Amino acid sequence: MTSSSGRDPHADGPRSGGPGARGAGALGSSGGDLGPGEPASLWRRFNAGLHEFYVAPYRRVFARAKRDEEDLFMMLVLSEALGLPNPASGMTLELLPEMLDRMHEWHTRQGLEHSPMDGLGCC
């Protein structure tokens, strides 16, 4: 069956906006006026809840791993001041001013009452 223009109206697939249209507007996610009961809004809330369900148990583990990594990096940067030989001391010396902000937090977490660096005390 062809239309009056001589083309089959279904040859290219459904047109946008039609009942069988696919793409951004298929689930109401066109960004228009979505109410709280719209499918896209429900999907976003469900997706956020599902993400929280899977991420929440590991949040503490990831925070601990990040803190351990930062402690190791701090130890590398301060190794020369702590008496450990450091082959990359020239490069890590440039990072020292960036690390001084976190110095107090680091040395208390390591169990040191005072800063291990004599000239750069933070307490």
LUMLORO-241924 format. One line per 8 residues: number of its first residue (from 1); for each residue x negated, y, z negated of C-alpha. Coordinates in nm, 3 decimals, padded with zeros to 5 digits. Each point is the difference from the previous one (the first is absolute). Last residue first. Example, Ala and Ser with C-alpha at 12.3 -4.5 7.8 and 13.67 -1.06 7.14 Angstrom:
residues 2
2) -01.367,-00.106,-00.714 | 00.137,-00.344,-00.066
***
This chain:
residues 123
123) -05.112,02.086,-06.564 | -00.099,00.042,00.366 | -00.375,-00.008,-00.025 | -00.211,00.049,00.310 | -00.359,00.032,-00.118 | -00.008,-00.317,-00.206 | 00.193,-00.225,00.239 | 00.150,-00.299,-00.178
115) 00.297,00.213,-00.109 | 00.107,-00.064,-00.356 | 00.202,-00.277,-00.169 | -00.073,-00.255,00.271 | 00.261,-00.276,00.021 | 00.015,-00.014,00.379 | 00.344,00.161,-00.003 | -00.142,00.285,-00.209
107) -00.280,00.042,00.254 | 00.238,00.013,00.295 | 00.257,00.241,-00.139 | -00.274,00.241,-00.102 | -00.172,-00.014,00.340 | 00.308,00.050,00.218 | -00.065,00.365,00.084 | -00.373,-00.069,00.018
99) 00.049,-00.242,00.288 | 00.034,00.261,00.274 | -00.314,00.182,-00.120 | -00.190,-00.334,00.011 | 00.088,-00.086,00.359 | -00.308,00.167,00.151 | -00.219,-00.197,-00.239 | 00.153,-00.317,00.144
91) -00.158,00.065,00.337 | -00.347,00.071,-00.132 | 00.023,-00.285,-00.252 | 00.065,-00.262,00.268 | -00.262,-00.250,-00.117 | 00.121,00.028,-00.359 | -00.217,-00.128,-00.281 | 00.198,-00.023,-00.325
83) -00.085,00.236,-00.283 | 00.350,00.132,-00.073 | -00.072,00.330,00.176 | -00.104,-00.186,00.316 | 00.308,-00.223,-00.022 | 00.238,00.296,-00.016 | 00.132,-00.030,00.358 | 00.001,-00.380,-00.008
75) 00.167,-00.010,-00.342 | 00.264,00.245,00.122 | 00.066,-00.226,00.299 | 00.037,-00.300,-00.230 | 00.237,00.192,-00.225 | 00.201,00.116,00.303 | 00.037,-00.361,00.117 | 00.110,-00.109,-00.347
67) 00.259,00.281,-00.010 | 00.135,-00.098,00.342 | 00.024,-00.365,-00.105 | 00.183,00.099,-00.321 | 00.245,00.220,00.191 | 00.061,-00.282,00.249 | 00.071,-00.249,-00.280 | 00.233,00.247,-00.176
59) 00.200,00.057,00.320 | 00.017,-00.373,00.075 | 00.329,-00.080,-00.172 | 00.162,00.317,00.141 | -00.086,-00.055,00.368 | 00.245,-00.279,00.092 | 00.309,00.132,-00.177 | -00.088,00.361,00.083
51) -00.012,-00.083,00.372 | 00.333,-00.182,-00.028 | 00.157,00.298,-00.172 | -00.135,00.241,00.262 | 00.126,-00.227,00.283 | 00.343,-00.029,-00.160 | 00.020,00.378,-00.039 | -00.106,00.052,00.361
43) 00.245,-00.264,00.125 | 00.286,00.154,-00.194 | -00.077,00.339,00.150 | -00.021,-00.149,00.348 | 00.331,-00.189,-00.047 | 00.194,00.310,-00.109 | 00.157,-00.012,-00.346 | -00.186,00.299,-00.147
35) 00.100,00.216,00.295 | -00.208,00.053,00.304 | 00.049,00.319,00.198 | -00.254,-00.033,00.280 | -00.345,-00.156,-00.026 | 00.066,-00.247,00.281 | -00.024,-00.286,-00.246 | 00.362,-00.107,00.049
27) -00.089,-00.361,00.055 | -00.013,00.014,00.380 | -00.090,00.368,00.018 | -00.376,-00.034,00.024 | -00.004,-00.275,00.256 | 00.263,-00.227,00.141 | 00.330,00.081,00.161 | 00.271,-00.268,00.012
19) 00.289,00.226,-00.099 | -00.117,00.282,00.221 | -00.205,00.295,-00.123 | -00.293,-00.075,00.220 | 00.099,-00.190,00.314 | 00.024,-00.374,-00.005 | -00.210,-00.196,00.242 | -00.144,00.131,00.327
11) 00.223,-00.218,00.219 | 00.313,00.056,-00.210 | 00.145,00.290,00.202 | -00.063,-00.186,00.332 | -00.070,00.272,00.251 | 00.207,00.102,00.305 | 00.090,00.346,-00.132 | 00.364,-00.109,-00.043
3) -00.107,-00.265,-00.244 | -00.106,-00.349,00.091 | 00.137,-00.338,-00.098
***
